Amino acid sequence: MEKDWDRMLEIVLVPFTLLGLSVWIEAEMSSWQEDIAVTQMVDSYFDGITDILSSEGAELSHYAAIARSRALFFRLQELERKEEMINVLRYLSEASPDILRGSPFEQDQQASQYYIDFSYSNLSSSDIQIMELEDMIFISSNFEQSSFYNFSCEACSFTASSFRNADFLMVSLAGSDLTDVDFTGSNIGEVDLEGAILDYAKWSDGRVCVKGSIGICK
């Protein structure tokens, strides 16, 4: 009787085991295929953007580079490929920083095609290192539990973004708009905030900065 019971369990469990294994293999294959596709997409972008930036006709090249970069960043965000997004950001910050700058167009909705809007980006739990940015737009973005090292984003807009439990070392957010930003649990004291707008920002200790806080949380 016991052998019959064991045989019955085997008959019942084996198909489920095989099904679970099949699902796992399919998931691994899907992840592997996505990795290959993303690598090819980014490599193609780098090849194309290098040709665009080195071509004649500066104004047309600039707009073409923006269009191509916007399409890539949109796809990378859609796939939640944070590492690739950061690598492309670092490349552009060195090769052609003007492509990334949002001002002075950010208040003009008709001019949105002239800059890249990184609002609602999710770069949580990321290592963001060795990058100099300026005039970028990261409204309502997620940087929770990320580590920033040798990083600057001056005169950038981070309104309503979250830096909860973020770690900062050699970081500058000077002149940036940090209105309603959440720094709970972060070591924000290590950041250069000269001229930064801190209206209603939530400080690392949980207190809320008053309106008119510039450079320091009042």
Salt bridges, closest charged atoms under 4 A:
GLU10 OE2 - ARG7 NH1 3.37
GLU34 OE2 - ARG81 NH1 3.00
ASP35 OD1 - ARG81 NH1 2.85
GLU78 OE1 - ARG75 NH1 2.48
GLU84 OE2 - ARG81 NH2 2.85
ASP98 OD1 - ARG101 NH1 2.50
GLU134 OE1 - ARG101 NH2 3.18
ASP182 OD2 - ARG164 NH1 2.94
ASP199 OD2 - LYS211 NZ 3.88
ASP205 OD2 - ARG207 NE 2.88
